[in-house]
Amino acid sequence: MCFEAKRLCKLALGPVLMLMTAMAMAAGGEASQVNMPPGVTDVGKQIYDLHMLILIICTVIGVGVFGVMFYSIIYHRKSRGVTPATFHESTAVEIAWTVVPFIILIAMAFPATSTLLAIYDNDDAEMDILITGYQWKWKYEYLNENGENISFFSNLRTPQSEIHNTEAKGEHYLLEVDEPVVIPVNTKVRFLVTANDVIHSWWVPELAVKKDAIPGFINEAWTKATEEGIYRGQCAELCGKDHGFMPIVVNVVSREEYAQWLDAKQSEATQVKELMAQTFTLDELMERGKAVYDRSCMACHGANGEGGVGKAIAKSPVAMGELGTHLDVGINGVPGTAMQAFGGQINDVDMAAVITYQRNAFGNNMGDMVQPIDVYNHKKG
């Protein structure tokens, strides 16, 4: 019987350890590797405080219930000659175990409700960003009252060499992008979240944002970061084979730095419009096209056009066939396959460059040149 008592005492240590863990998290949650981060927003801190409060309440209840249970098992067992009490029809007990949980739930409901109201308060946002999930990348559109919107795609920047283990993995493996989201500090930003193909989920823990991106629907979320820095997240909804390759990076900067970034983006858009009227040499198209290919095509078609997820570019009937067909594939994609429509993802200058590159690289040597105006006319036609 002593052995049995010792075993029960060991089992009783579980709730005590839960309480100790909760207290340790409350004391230093920021350093914990198993707890949720408080983040850099006021709402994020509210969520963290609510999480810790409910965790402590549940732990205390668990310790109390299991403590009484194990005490009763050990000290009121039949072998000690204890006669069981008969109070199963006690009105006082019935009232107690109904009223007490009700009071506890009401006490938990007040902070939970206030936090939920704060989470869903999208009013008075100072700027709006439309986020669209694609397989497997994110598109961001900065919306303003003048209609001069800025949009860009954000793609995984982790090198294929790290993914295929031919080089050591970097510090931010699978959490780095070519175009991060940039927002100003201490500014309420509303996110309008949707998707182009399947369900995704835009999740940045430290900004206290996690919202599903559903085709045909627009969900709203918001954040107001109080600290400058780089904050990383991921798609949190299984969305296909490359689900793990669509990270999110948000740069929170000063208002002055944000204004400079915005000016640079607007200048870039103006520059693209000017480039549309230019005629490029083959060398210029090849240089630009290689950069576009490495960024947008290489993951599927291979570094040397050898293929992989997608078909090979080297000696392919598309890249060495009719130019109009090649343009159509690049702009409109191939329905029912992994080949996406890139006509809305990259601008006409980059489309002209990458088509030119594909038709002349990897031993294809077609000698063709595609100018931005050719892409524009093909879309229009």
Number of C-alpha atoms within 10 A of each C-alpha: 8 8 8 10 14 12 11 15 15 10 13 18 14 14 19 18 13 18 21 14 14 21 16 12 20 19 11 10 18 14 10 13 9 9 16 17 19 21 22 20 18 17 22 24 18 21 23 19 16 17 16 19 17 14 18 20 15 15 21 17 15 17 20 13 13 18 17 13 12 16 15 11 13 19 12 14 13 11 9 9 8 10 9 9 6 7 9 8 8 10 9 10 12 11 10 12 10 11 12 11 11 12 11 12 11 12 11 15 12 10 17 18 11 12 19 13 11 14 18 11 14 16 9 9 15 11 17 17 22 18 22 24 27 21 20 20 19 24 21 21 18 18 15 13 7 6 8 10 13 16 18 17 21 21 21 24 18 18 17 14 11 14 14 10 9 9 11 11 15 12 8 11 16 20 20 23 22 12 18 21 20 16 26 22 21 17 17 20 21 21 25 20 24 27 22 16 16 16 20 30 22 26 20 21 18 20 25 26 19 17 22 22 27 19 17 9 12 16 14 19 19 25 24 23 25 17 15 15 14 14 19 20 20 21 26 19 17 13 18 12 9 11 17 17 22 26 27 25 21 18 17 23 20 17 14 11 15 17 14 12 15 16 12 12 15 16 12 13 16 11 11 16 14 10 16 18 12 12 13 18 11 17 13 11 23 23 13 18 23 21 15 19 22 15 15 17 18 20 17 17 20 20 15 13 22 17 17 13 12 17 15 19 23 23 18 16 12 18 25 18 13 10 17 13 13 19 23 17 19 20 21 16 17 13 10 7 8 13 17 18 16 17 19 11 16 16 18 24 25 22 28 26 27 26 27 28 30 27 27 20 21 16 13 16 16 15 11 15 20 23 25 22 17 18 25 17 9 13 14 7 6
